[in-house]
Amino acid sequence: MNKIKVVQIGCGKMSKYIMKYIYDKGGVVISAFDVNPAIIGKDIGTIMETENKGVCIQNVNLLDASLKKEQADVAIITTMSFLNDIEEELRICIKNGVNVLTTCEEAFYPSNSNPTLYKEIDALAKAFHVTVTGCGYQDIFWGNMVTSICASTNRITKIKGLSSYNVEDYGIALANAHGVGLSKSEFDDSVAKGNEMSEEEKNKLMEKREFFPSYMWNVVGWLAEKLGLHLLKINQECVPILAESDQNSETLGCMIAKGTVRGMNAIVTGITEENIILEVECIGKVYTEAEKDRNEWTIFGEPTTIVKNDEPATVELTCADIVNRIPQILEMSSGFIPTCRYPEAKYIVQEFNK
């Protein structure tokens, strides 16, 4: 049997685990790309903290030329949080016949935040007979875990979720998406500008590819489809979390001054035709020493169920989900397919191969 051949796009903090897990499962990374001159030219083994693999990190400008020479099965993009920001890499991979899995949070369910680009990428993927999917931690801990609990509930009135994660664990793109380092007024003028928008204003921005969702915005869309609910209205409120004292950020490479933004609390509320309320909240911030990751969901109804994940290893769980989805993406129909339309996520017992 042939090994599954993977291309890694983005060789930052997430790729360390993703590439290691690919080798653990019997796959192989055939090429890797980044924009950081400090790591370009290095063997991927230095990122993974293993022996050298004979694969040197290349400038992402060489992605198209490299894919034309390779016969990759899937590319994994672990760079940015918004769909607009990974468009070029998506189009290059698709036109070279390479399936794409990505940690891009908006890609988890992009049709409800960037429908214009979603439709374009969906059509392109179908034309080139490949699949594009966003997944990671949210796939299980904000998605399938929640809907599985719903499946053992007789009647649901409300689904409430709360998840907290350390911005430092993910890199500069996620930190920027949370407004880290901004003043409160800068945060209000950029990240939080959608708080008071009307439905019409939000829809216009979406059509123009100028709407910036919080991560839970896309999760609400995913949950609604998976559960067969019909959204009537969806709102988000982004609230800055201010540093109570000067705080160092290794990701940003600077000090976050007291009174400036160290993270964001985003609350997204969805109202459905079925009178089930979806209220989900994510808290992303540069942690103080005492703060830890958490994930907590309550399914209100008959019966009411509370599930708590104390100190989940969010980064590693994200990367393992991505890798365990690899065999499935190779079997999916073409297009931009969210994981709410996938088969059940599975643990890979044996090495995967084609």
Beta strands, then each sheet from edge to edge (+ up, - down):
strand 1: 5-9
strand 2: 28-34
strand 3: 57-59
strand 4: 74-77
strand 5: 99-102
strand 6: 131-134
strand 7: 155-166
strand 8: 231-242
strand 9: 247-249
strand 10: 254-256
strand 11: 261-272
strand 12: 277-285
strand 13: 294-302
strand 14: 305-310
strand 15: 335-336
sheet 1: 3+ 2+ 1+ 4+ 5+ 6+ 15+
sheet 2: 8+ 11- 12+ 7+ 13- 14+
sheet 3: 9+ 10-
end
